[in-house]
Amino acid sequence: MSSTQPPKATTLHDVAQVAGVSFMTVSRALNTPDRVSPATLDKVRQAIAATGYIPNLLAGGLKSRRSMTMVGLVPIISVAQFLPTVRALTEALDEQGYQLILGQMGYDHAREDKLITTMMARRPDGFVVIGKLNSAAAR
């Protein structure tokens, strides 16, 4: 019986090797592209595409102390009155570079408390509650 391990994630070092540049150049190309020549930036972008590199936002979030995520809590997602609010929130957050993590409370006090605890553990940059919090602990 053999165990299969998940594939190793592509790192900036892998991208640097494929692009033929240093790790620092790749980092600079991603974080301050205006400080890298267009030719080098093109090589780095091609290497990212070739390797399938995806930045580790958890690692970056630890350094910056920002997750670039916001939590939106709704009572029931299928209720039509909440949909325009969720859409507007998603669009407004996207303009600022944030992603919305949506949670459905279901008018259940125990679920509300558990959902908030779980979402807090993910360290979002903020919460938006659509409707009202019923649980005293949650408030």
JOUR-V287032 format. One record per residue. N is the residue number from 1. RES is the residue in one letter. SS is DSSP state (2 for helix, 1 for strand, 0 for the rest). PHI is phi in radians with two decimals (NA if undefined). Layout:
# JOUR-V287032
n=N res=RES ss=SS phi=PHI
n=N res=RES ss=SS phi=PHI
This chain:
# JOUR-V287032
n=1 res=M ss=0 phi=NA
n=2 res=S ss=0 phi=-1.91
n=3 res=S ss=0 phi=-1.69
n=4 res=T ss=0 phi=-1.83
n=5 res=Q ss=0 phi=-1.73
n=6 res=P ss=0 phi=-1.11
n=7 res=P ss=0 phi=-1.10
n=8 res=K ss=0 phi=-1.23
n=9 res=A ss=0 phi=-1.18
n=10 res=T ss=0 phi=-1.22
n=11 res=T ss=0 phi=-1.92
n=12 res=L ss=2 phi=-1.09
n=13 res=H ss=2 phi=-1.10
n=14 res=D ss=2 phi=-1.10
n=15 res=V ss=2 phi=-1.08
n=16 res=A ss=2 phi=-1.05
n=17 res=Q ss=2 phi=-1.09
n=18 res=V ss=2 phi=-1.14
n=19 res=A ss=2 phi=-1.35
n=20 res=G ss=0 phi=1.29
n=21 res=V ss=0 phi=-2.27
n=22 res=S ss=0 phi=-1.40
n=23 res=F ss=2 phi=-0.98
n=24 res=M ss=2 phi=-1.09
n=25 res=T ss=2 phi=-1.15
n=26 res=V ss=2 phi=-1.11
n=27 res=S ss=2 phi=-1.05
n=28 res=R ss=2 phi=-1.12
n=29 res=A ss=2 phi=-1.09
n=30 res=L ss=2 phi=-1.41
n=31 res=N ss=2 phi=-1.65
n=32 res=T ss=0 phi=-2.45
n=33 res=P ss=2 phi=-1.03
n=34 res=D ss=2 phi=-1.21
n=35 res=R ss=2 phi=-1.68
n=36 res=V ss=0 phi=-2.14
n=37 res=S ss=0 phi=-1.11
n=38 res=P ss=2 phi=-0.99
n=39 res=A ss=2 phi=-1.15
n=40 res=T ss=2 phi=-1.19
n=41 res=L ss=2 phi=-1.04
n=42 res=D ss=2 phi=-1.11
n=43 res=K ss=2 phi=-1.08
n=44 res=V ss=2 phi=-1.14
n=45 res=R ss=2 phi=-1.10
n=46 res=Q ss=2 phi=-1.14
n=47 res=A ss=2 phi=-1.17
n=48 res=I ss=2 phi=-1.10
n=49 res=A ss=2 phi=-1.11
n=50 res=A ss=2 phi=-1.20
n=51 res=T ss=2 phi=-1.59
n=52 res=G ss=0 phi=1.29
n=53 res=Y ss=0 phi=-1.04
n=54 res=I ss=0 phi=-2.22
n=55 res=P ss=0 phi=-1.02
n=56 res=N ss=0 phi=-1.53
n=57 res=L ss=2 phi=-1.20
n=58 res=L ss=2 phi=-1.13
n=59 res=A ss=2 phi=-1.11
n=60 res=G ss=2 phi=-1.14
n=61 res=G ss=2 phi=-1.18
n=62 res=L ss=2 phi=-1.13
n=63 res=K ss=2 phi=-1.23
n=64 res=S ss=2 phi=-1.50
n=65 res=R ss=0 phi=1.10
n=66 res=R ss=0 phi=-2.29
n=67 res=S ss=0 phi=-1.70
n=68 res=M ss=0 phi=1.03
n=69 res=T ss=1 phi=-2.20
n=70 res=M ss=1 phi=-2.24
n=71 res=V ss=1 phi=-1.77
n=72 res=G ss=1 phi=-2.02
n=73 res=L ss=1 phi=-1.94
n=74 res=V ss=1 phi=-2.17
n=75 res=P ss=0 phi=-1.11
n=76 res=I ss=0 phi=-2.49
n=77 res=I ss=0 phi=-1.18
n=78 res=S ss=0 phi=-1.40
n=79 res=V ss=0 phi=-1.36
n=80 res=A ss=2 phi=-0.99
n=81 res=Q ss=2 phi=-1.15
n=82 res=F ss=2 phi=-1.54
n=83 res=L ss=2 phi=-1.07
n=84 res=P ss=2 phi=-1.09
n=85 res=T ss=2 phi=-1.17
n=86 res=V ss=2 phi=-1.10
n=87 res=R ss=2 phi=-1.10
n=88 res=A ss=2 phi=-1.09
n=89 res=L ss=2 phi=-1.11
n=90 res=T ss=2 phi=-1.03
n=91 res=E ss=2 phi=-1.14
n=92 res=A ss=2 phi=-1.12
n=93 res=L ss=2 phi=-1.18
n=94 res=D ss=2 phi=-1.04
n=95 res=E ss=2 phi=-1.07
n=96 res=Q ss=0 phi=-1.74
n=97 res=G ss=0 phi=1.49
n=98 res=Y ss=0 phi=-1.74
n=99 res=Q ss=1 phi=-1.99
n=100 res=L ss=1 phi=-1.72
n=101 res=I ss=1 phi=-1.83
n=102 res=L ss=1 phi=-1.80
n=103 res=G ss=1 phi=-2.20
n=104 res=Q ss=1 phi=-1.92
n=105 res=M ss=0 phi=-1.46
n=106 res=G ss=0 phi=1.21
n=107 res=Y ss=0 phi=0.97
n=108 res=D ss=0 phi=-2.04
n=109 res=H ss=2 phi=-1.03
n=110 res=A ss=2 phi=-1.14
n=111 res=R ss=2 phi=-1.14
n=112 res=E ss=2 phi=-0.99
n=113 res=D ss=2 phi=-1.08
n=114 res=K ss=2 phi=-1.13
n=115 res=L ss=2 phi=-1.11
n=116 res=I ss=2 phi=-1.12
n=117 res=T ss=2 phi=-1.08
n=118 res=T ss=2 phi=-1.10
n=119 res=M ss=2 phi=-1.16
n=120 res=M ss=2 phi=-1.07
n=121 res=A ss=2 phi=-1.12
n=122 res=R ss=0 phi=-1.44
n=123 res=R ss=0 phi=0.98
n=124 res=P ss=0 phi=-1.21
n=125 res=D ss=0 phi=-1.38
n=126 res=G ss=1 phi=-3.09
n=127 res=F ss=1 phi=-2.18
n=128 res=V ss=1 phi=-2.22
n=129 res=V ss=1 phi=-1.85
n=130 res=I ss=1 phi=-1.74
n=131 res=G ss=0 phi=1.76
n=132 res=K ss=0 phi=-2.31
n=133 res=L ss=0 phi=-1.50
n=134 res=N ss=0 phi=-1.60
n=135 res=S ss=0 phi=-1.40
n=136 res=A ss=0 phi=-1.07
n=137 res=A ss=0 phi=-1.10
n=138 res=A ss=0 phi=-1.18
n=139 res=R ss=0 phi=-1.13
